[in-house]
Amino acid sequence: KAGVTQTPRYLIKTRGQQVTLSCSPISGHRSVSWYQQTPGQGLQFLFEYFSETQRNKGNFPGRFSGRQFSNSRSEMNVSTLELGDSALYLCASGPGTSGSRLYEQYFGPGTRLTVT
Amino acid sequence: TQLLEQSPQFLSIQEGENLTVYCNSSSVFSSLQWYRQEPGEGPVLLVTVVTGGEVKKLKRLTFQFGDARKDSSLHITAAQPGDTGLYLCAGVGSSNTGKLIFGQGTTLQVKP
């Protein structure tokens, strides 16, 4: 099976701009989650989508939003970029079904966002 | 707020040595996972432990879930340079909120 893919891999934006990141999950996975990873804060959960609906949300401002399409592909949008948004944004897909595998995450390589 | 604390934060050892990484919390977790992340890549799932006291082995890696499901450990026997990376534990709260909580990670460097 092909793994999780994310595009683009690297991105440089200016403060105040907006950005859209894309994620294609593993075939058959219906759950897609987004995480922000920084040296200071580590890996922090942004939100999870399951069957096109946001199922869980982390503690991030409303500038961070996402959506999931009928084919399970997902996009994340950050509006009015701030310097502090510079980070590695990771997308992860999972079975999203019941049982011990419910929360297993399969990560993509990430998008490195730099805000100048 | 449920937190996972990992120790040590950094570890630099020689090839062939043994090591243990700890993941602790004051809260109960319904399951706990361990991931390894290499530079420029996303974390890769190593194992999921679900039952208190559970022990799982993956080649030279041994994972244990505490009896009370509040802590876990990862033991590596005879470490190799290929084991170098960031090790992350992640837990699902007992209230099953669906949010995976990650520890800050342990950076392991194994020198040849």
HADDOCK unambig.tbl for C-alpha pairs under 7 A between the chains (distance, minus, plus):
assign (segid A and resid 42 and name CA) (segid B and resid 104 and name CA) 5.34 0.50 0.50
assign (segid A and resid 43 and name CA) (segid B and resid 102 and name CA) 6.21 0.50 0.50
assign (segid A and resid 56 and name CA) (segid B and resid 98 and name CA) 6.54 0.50 0.50
assign (segid A and resid 56 and name CA) (segid B and resid 99 and name CA) 6.80 0.50 0.50
assign (segid A and resid 90 and name CA) (segid B and resid 42 and name CA) 6.85 0.50 0.50
assign (segid A and resid 100 and name CA) (segid B and resid 50 and name CA) 6.83 0.50 0.50
assign (segid A and resid 105 and name CA) (segid B and resid 45 and name CA) 6.95 0.50 0.50
assign (segid A and resid 106 and name CA) (segid B and resid 44 and name CA) 6.70 0.50 0.50
assign (segid A and resid 106 and name CA) (segid B and resid 45 and name CA) 6.76 0.50 0.50
assign (segid A and resid 107 and name CA) (segid B and resid 42 and name CA) 5.34 0.50 0.50
assign (segid A and resid 107 and name CA) (segid B and resid 43 and name CA) 5.96 0.50 0.50
assign (segid A and resid 107 and name CA) (segid B and resid 44 and name CA) 6.67 0.50 0.50
assign (segid A and resid 108 and name CA) (segid B and resid 42 and name CA) 5.46 0.50 0.50
assign (segid A and resid 109 and name CA) (segid B and resid 40 and name CA) 6.87 0.50 0.50
assign (segid A and resid 109 and name CA) (segid B and resid 41 and name CA) 4.52 0.50 0.50
assign (segid A and resid 109 and name CA) (segid B and resid 42 and name CA) 4.44 0.50 0.50
assign (segid A and resid 110 and name CA) (segid B and resid 41 and name CA) 6.88 0.50 0.50
assign (segid A and resid 110 and name CA) (segid B and resid 42 and name CA) 6.11 0.50 0.50
